[in-house]
Amino acid sequence: MPPDCLALRTALMPVMRVLMVCLGNICRSPMAEAVLAHLAPAWEVDSAGTGGWHAGESPDRRTLAELRRHGIATSHRARQVEVADFTRFDLILAMDRQNLRDLERLRPRDATATLRLLDSTEVPDPYYDGAEAFAAIYTQIDGACRRLLSEATP
């Protein structure tokens, strides 16, 4: 979809609150957060990890480099998923099935958020790989975010 058409369509969409989730919140989910926020600036988009060991850290340098390559900035700091996220957000999108299972286990009874995978194919964790893996997940995440916006358009 051409960028001008996407901008017009996103302006007409209802505001959504979306949380992107991966394991440590320094690679995949902050990239997905930044991409979706760039494509749908009126939406409230955040990211978190099912694990908290990177809390307070900036995204991985390779995530930041890939985002910069596409003209997208982020000031995200890693955080862990909280119980309140299950009512604060409309949609919680996991990067892979293990994180989705972890979210389902954490989900409180009064949760209002819909839980699902970001993409029909898991977004692989690039942490132990090189820059090419970060470029590949960027492409996958960008496509998945664009499909999400198409689904949400009236």
C-alpha positions as CSV (number, residue, x, y, z in Angstrom):
1,M,0.0,0.0,0.0
2,P,1.5,3.4,-0.9
3,P,2.5,5.5,2.1
4,D,-0.1,8.3,1.4
5,C,-2.9,5.8,1.2
6,L,-1.8,4.2,4.5
7,A,-1.6,7.6,6.2
8,L,-5.2,8.4,5.1
9,R,-6.5,5.0,6.2
10,T,-4.8,5.1,9.6
11,A,-6.3,8.6,10.2
12,L,-9.8,7.1,9.7
13,M,-9.2,4.2,12.1
14,P,-10.4,3.9,15.7
15,V,-7.6,4.4,18.2
16,M,-6.2,1.1,19.3
17,R,-4.0,0.3,22.3
18,V,-1.5,-2.4,21.3
19,L,1.2,-4.1,23.3
20,M,4.0,-6.0,21.5
21,V,5.6,-8.8,23.6
22,C,8.8,-10.9,23.2
23,L,11.1,-12.5,25.8
24,G,13.5,-9.7,26.9
25,N,12.0,-6.6,25.3
26,I,15.2,-5.5,23.6
27,C,15.0,-7.0,20.0
28,R,11.7,-8.0,18.5
29,S,9.0,-6.3,20.5
30,P,10.6,-2.8,20.6
31,M,11.1,-3.0,16.9
32,A,7.5,-4.0,16.4
33,E,6.4,-1.2,18.7
34,A,8.4,1.4,16.8
35,V,7.2,0.2,13.4
36,L,3.5,0.2,14.4
37,A,3.8,3.6,16.1
38,H,5.4,4.9,12.9
39,L,2.6,3.6,10.7
40,A,-0.2,4.5,13.1
41,P,0.8,7.5,15.1
42,A,-2.6,8.0,16.7
43,W,-2.5,4.5,18.2
44,E,-1.1,3.9,21.7
45,V,1.7,1.3,21.2
46,D,4.1,-0.1,23.7
47,S,6.2,-3.2,24.2
48,A,7.2,-5.4,27.1
49,G,9.0,-8.7,27.8
50,T,7.8,-11.8,29.5
51,G,11.1,-11.8,31.3
52,G,12.4,-8.8,33.2
53,W,16.2,-9.1,33.2
54,H,16.6,-6.2,30.7
55,A,14.2,-3.8,32.5
56,G,15.3,-0.2,32.0
57,E,17.7,-1.0,29.1
58,S,17.5,0.5,25.6
59,P,16.8,-1.8,22.7
60,D,19.6,-3.9,21.3
61,R,22.0,-1.8,19.2
62,R,21.2,-3.9,16.1
63,T,17.4,-3.2,16.6
64,L,18.2,0.5,16.8
65,A,20.5,0.3,13.7
66,E,17.8,-1.4,11.7
67,L,15.1,1.1,12.7
68,R,17.4,4.0,11.9
69,R,18.0,2.4,8.4
70,H,14.3,2.8,7.9
71,G,14.0,6.3,9.3
72,I,12.3,5.2,12.5
73,A,13.4,6.5,16.0
74,T,12.6,5.0,19.4
75,S,13.2,6.1,23.0
76,H,11.9,2.8,24.4
77,R,13.2,1.3,27.6
78,A,12.7,-2.4,28.3
79,R,10.1,-3.4,30.8
80,Q,8.3,-6.6,31.9
81,V,4.7,-7.4,31.2
82,E,2.4,-6.3,34.1
83,V,-1.0,-7.6,35.2
84,A,-2.5,-4.1,34.4
85,D,-1.4,-4.5,30.7
86,F,-4.2,-7.1,30.2
87,T,-6.9,-4.4,30.8
88,R,-4.9,-1.3,29.6
89,F,-4.4,-2.6,26.1
90,D,-7.0,-3.8,23.5
91,L,-4.6,-6.1,21.8
92,I,-1.5,-7.9,23.0
93,L,0.7,-9.4,20.3
94,A,3.3,-12.0,21.0
95,M,6.3,-12.6,18.7
96,D,6.2,-16.3,19.1
97,R,4.2,-19.2,20.5
98,Q,6.2,-19.6,23.8
99,N,5.6,-15.9,24.7
100,L,1.9,-16.3,23.8
101,R,1.7,-19.3,26.2
102,D,3.5,-17.3,28.9
103,L,1.0,-14.5,28.4
104,E,-1.9,-16.9,28.6
105,R,-0.6,-18.2,31.9
106,L,-0.2,-14.6,33.2
107,R,-3.6,-13.4,32.0
108,P,-5.9,-12.5,34.9
109,R,-9.6,-13.5,34.9
110,D,-10.7,-9.9,34.4
111,A,-8.5,-9.4,31.3
112,T,-10.1,-7.5,28.4
113,A,-7.2,-7.6,25.9
114,T,-7.2,-10.0,23.0
115,L,-4.0,-12.1,22.9
116,R,-2.6,-13.4,19.7
117,L,0.6,-13.7,17.6
118,L,1.7,-10.7,15.7
119,D,2.1,-12.7,12.5
120,S,0.9,-16.1,11.3
121,T,4.6,-17.2,11.3
122,E,6.6,-16.7,14.5
123,V,9.0,-13.8,14.5
124,P,12.3,-15.5,15.2
125,D,14.6,-14.2,18.0
126,P,17.6,-12.6,16.3
127,Y,19.6,-12.0,19.5
128,Y,22.3,-14.5,18.8
129,D,22.5,-13.7,15.1
130,G,24.0,-10.9,13.1
131,A,22.6,-7.7,11.4
132,E,21.0,-9.7,8.6
133,A,18.7,-11.5,11.1
134,F,17.6,-8.1,12.3
135,A,16.9,-6.9,8.7
136,A,14.9,-10.1,8.1
137,I,12.7,-9.6,11.2
138,Y,12.2,-5.9,10.3
139,T,10.7,-7.0,7.0
140,Q,8.5,-9.6,8.7
141,I,7.4,-7.1,11.4
142,D,6.7,-4.3,8.9
143,G,4.5,-6.6,6.8
144,A,2.7,-7.9,9.8
145,C,2.0,-4.4,11.1
146,R,0.7,-3.3,7.7
147,R,-1.6,-6.3,7.6
148,L,-2.8,-5.5,11.2
149,L,-3.6,-1.9,10.0
150,S,-5.5,-3.3,7.0
151,E,-7.6,-5.6,9.3
152,A,-8.4,-2.6,11.5
153,T,-9.5,-0.3,8.7
154,P,-13.2,0.2,8.4
